[in-house]
Amino acid sequence: MIEVLKDLIKLKGVYGAFISDNKGNIIAYDMPPGYEKDAMEEASHTVLRIVEGLDTVGCNVDHILWEYDEYRFISRKVKDGFISILCSKTISLPLLNLSLNVIVKQINEGLIKVKPQENKKKELPPELAVAVDTSVFNTIEQELTKFIGPVAEVLITRKISELGEERDNFPRGRLEELIDSLSAEIDNEEERELFKKRVSDILSK
């Protein structure tokens, strides 16, 4: 898969590219020095939040384009994930799309596979494996919505799935892990800590 990205960044004006799965995990990348994997995952999760948020209001989005300074960041939806490109603002978009369309077609037809990372269910002691009351998720959703909006509901469902669990049988011993994962989606550090404190205070009553 990395060879596909190397071919893509041979285009004049393309600085780097990465492929992420439908959970935001980075599957393959070829980026310039200084671009850490954590930053790529943060970008891929931002793309997911935007796409999921628009989906909740009936907007089906297959690509996103940002412009900042002299750069463009483009994400295209593919089967099981996204392909994202960092390029110059002056790049020829028709030329870029010609190359990108070939890769997207190969991925969508299964010639290149974007395999999501598997998340294994954790084995917990009996006292921690007891399922929480599902009303807990209503509380978490209400608080999270204050910080990230209506996408909170979709995000909670995705995070539960990423942990390999189910909403109707979610173990008490993984609740803190879920809350930490959700808080990471809040950009502002102070708001992130406030969300965790509010949820913790409510659930401890």
Buried (B, 14 or more C-beta within 10 A) or exposed (E): BEEBBEBBBEBEBBBBBBBBBBBBBBBBBBBEEEBEEEEBBBBBBBBBBBBBBBEEEEEEBEBBEEEEEEEBBBBBBBEBBBBBBBBBEEBEEEEBBEBBEEBBEBBBEEEBEBEBEEEEEBEEEEEEBEBBEEEBBEBBBEBBBEBBEEBBBBBBBBBBEBBEBEBEEBBBBBBEBBBEBBBEBBEEEEBBEBBBEBBEEEBEE
